[in-house]
Amino acid sequence: MSTRLSIPQSLRRLLLILLAAIILLAVATGFFGESFRPKLPKVPIVFSNRPSSGGPFYQECRPENETNALDTLPDIIRALWAPLVVPITSPTFRTFDGTDKRLPPPNKLIHTQPLGKRICILDVDTRHLSDDGNVFSSRLPTWDTLKPASAGFLSHYLYAQIHGYTYKFVRPPPYPDRAPHWTKVIFTQHLLRQYDIVITLDYDTLFPSPEVPIEWLLNYWQIDRSTLVAMAEDPNVSINRDLRGHLNLNTGFIIAQSSEQTDRLFGDWANCPSEKRYKGCAKWKDKIFHEQAAFSSHVRYDFLDGYSVDSHPGYIRTLPCNEANGIPETRKLGCTGQLVRHYWGDKVLGKKGFGEGVLRALTPLLTKGAFGDGYVVEDFRGKVLDGDRIVDLDEELEGLGTRKGARRERLHFDIKYIWVKYIWVDAICINQLDFGERARQVFLMQHIYKKAIVGVHLDVGDDETDYLAFSTLKEIGEKESKGLRLAVSDDAWSSLHVFFCKPWFKRMWVIQEFVLAEPRPAMILAAWSIFRMESDCLTHAQKIAMRDGIREYLTLSEIKLELEKRRPPQLLSSLLWSFRDRHATDPRDKVYSLMGVLSESSADCNSSIDAQIFPWMDH
């Protein structure tokens, strides 16, 4: 008899409600609670760009408790790009057009350590940028909807994160009396009071190779601390000339270095339209080229205490137009933007350039990660496809066994599955009666054997004996590689004796066939083992004959191993002596058959090789 605890229905309903509440609370905590929320792995990354000492106006930007774990977008970007970043002191860099840019000698380098947050990448723009496809839109832009200006800003942000720089986007109020282009001057001056270096960029300016850091460019252009500002020269056309007939400096890419003198220079520049110092500068308030024309026509000829770009060229540096201005499409003007691109020729192309620059840098890394380490690659090239089967040739041949007719079946199998474009037979492909052709072709044979499937048909002995010899060799080699010994039966010894006494082991021409073909280290181990083993079933004469064949085989193996170690034999005489007992129908083949084994430096013969080596013979 059993009893069951009776629980009132109202109480059961209350328990169910409480259980449901607990489960709901657990799920909610798991999704939204901080202690249960899944986080990105805390992978420590060492960055060496923390400044050791600040500049004249430098302030530490990172909070004291900041970590270097991969839990923020900037850290993830830096970790992804870390293998691609060009070292600051890298001697060379090859640009997109194949030009090698070289740094000065190590003792002339300006920077050897990253500046990190002491460099500020600056965008200044007065536009609202809130419509679809722009960075301040209520809907995040997609690549298809992204506007060219916002593509430029994103490229600047990405560049800053790759190298650990500070990035600032300033949304300034408009000047009441001048064009919005002027705002970049005052805000560059403002941020120079916080950072050692400010890189001010127009939205249509970008770095075609984002992996190249600013410090490398400063080393390349030799911009040291004495330089106040650096800008690229404009293309050599009349519209780009200042009031004195010199080419303008383009303000789409500005390198400014913090100092008291730089602060004064930018102050004079911002106040240029007031004409307190520069007569005639007011016209550049709204006239095209604006702040750029004001700097090029007025400020650079009279700054600080009456300095001029002519008297103090190191203060205001001019960068080559081909390296820091223009795009590949403007190469006729001599400006292709090898290191810094400015898309004034076609601003819409900036978005395309942004995408290309990122993919150009990431493609090698992506390729190596996906296919370089072999984790995703399964290589079946050594197999053969037969209908719905993936055939392993070695296993298929072994499975044929020693039954009657298996030899003919294996030969048919070999021919069926060898997929070739050309078949090369030396006796047919080389005119044996033309000694000049033979001399020329002999040097090609080594390349043929290296690239071809080399087939050897011994054509002596019965099928069962051959198969038993091969099986024994394979088994001995596998045991030997594991440090084990194999007991060889009397029948196996007899098959090995027959195998190693075949004429193939005494022919001269097989030397390069064996040496240059695919290595079989297990077979070499087996041969050494058999050479050392003693057999009771073989007669003394049989043992001598078998060991003589093994000795020939091991001599070939020794040369093969030397070649694989990139130590080819240098002397023809040493090879001739090693193989002096081998058979050749024509005595000259004693030499011809060895030429492919020699190193290229030793095989320096011409088409008259016969006359050089065998002068007594009739040619």
Secondary structure by P-SEA (a helix, b strand, c coil): cbbbbbbcaaaaaaaaaaaaaaaaaaaaaaaccccccccccbbbbbbcccccccccccccccccccccccccaaaaaaaaaccccccccccccccccbbbbbbcccccccccccccccccbbbbbccccccccccccccccccccccaaaaaaaaaaaaaaaabbbbbbbbccccccccccaaaaaaaaaacccccbbbbbccccccccccccaaaaaaaacccccccbbbbbcccccccccccccbbbbccbbbbbbcaaaaaaaaaaaaccccccccccccccccccaaaaaaaaccccccccccccccccccccccccccccccccccccccccccbbbccccccaaaaaaaaaaaaaaaaaaaaacccccccccccccccccccccccaaaaaaacccccaaaaaaaaaaaacccccbbbbcccccccccaaaaaaaccaaaaaaaacbbbbbcccccaaaaaaaaaaaaaaaaaaaacbbbbbcaaaaaaaaaaaaccccccccaaaaaaaccccaaaaaaaaaaaacccccccaaaaaaaaaaaaaaaaaaaaaaaaaaccccccaaaaaaaacccccccccccccccccccccccccccccccccccccccc
